[in-house]
């Protein structure tokens, strides 16, 4: 139970937590009610940067969710042009994170990072389809251990103002490995070959590093779901 409450904090969050705490002390010195507001905001900031361990399935071919959040859309779309993956549509799975989700992102499948590309842009609501085209983004192209090319893209949202990506080109990565985060609400898209169907449904909640969103070895139709 203690591990579920006292989870690790991502190191990128400590400067913000310290800033919130310092402002809280200053606010409390001049105005007690403002100090209590600061306490609440500091607790929320700490909660936002939590970084719990995850239990990642390790079978070859499995594609794991890179983000906590709701599967916002599953559709064919052309990957970001800066990744140089051609202009043919791929299967795109978009996962939307709200401000209460864990925002640490994880590598969806093992392989080698073959291209990184950052593009500045707007800060539209990340749940909108056009956010994938117009918003600030960090795009990653990965070649799996099986030789397939996939992409995953960190997209800034309405209140997100900083994308953090800690991987480098030619780096070997494993499934579920932490690779970055997006501060304060955002989205992560995964682009897969057309023959690889999604194994999640729109509206389903995914857990980064744990939920299987696709399988290169699967042979089934895309899934649907409903609220029950």
Secondary structure as GFF3:
##gff-version 3
##sequence-region A 1 228
A	DSSP	alpha_helix	2	5	.	.	.	ID=ss1
A	DSSP	three_ten_helix	11	13	.	.	.	ID=ss2
A	DSSP	alpha_helix	14	30	.	.	.	ID=ss3
A	DSSP	alpha_helix	32	48	.	.	.	ID=ss4
A	DSSP	beta_strand	62	64	.	.	.	ID=ss5
A	DSSP	beta_strand	69	77	.	.	.	ID=ss6
A	DSSP	three_ten_helix	81	83	.	.	.	ID=ss7
A	DSSP	beta_strand	90	97	.	.	.	ID=ss8
A	DSSP	beta_strand	104	106	.	.	.	ID=ss9
A	DSSP	beta_strand	111	119	.	.	.	ID=ss10
A	DSSP	alpha_helix	131	134	.	.	.	ID=ss11
A	DSSP	beta_strand	137	144	.	.	.	ID=ss12
A	DSSP	beta_strand	149	156	.	.	.	ID=ss13
A	DSSP	beta_strand	163	165	.	.	.	ID=ss14
A	DSSP	beta_strand	172	173	.	.	.	ID=ss15
A	DSSP	beta_strand	178	182	.	.	.	ID=ss16
A	DSSP	beta_strand	186	192	.	.	.	ID=ss17
A	DSSP	beta_strand	205	206	.	.	.	ID=ss18
A	DSSP	beta_strand	212	215	.	.	.	ID=ss19
###
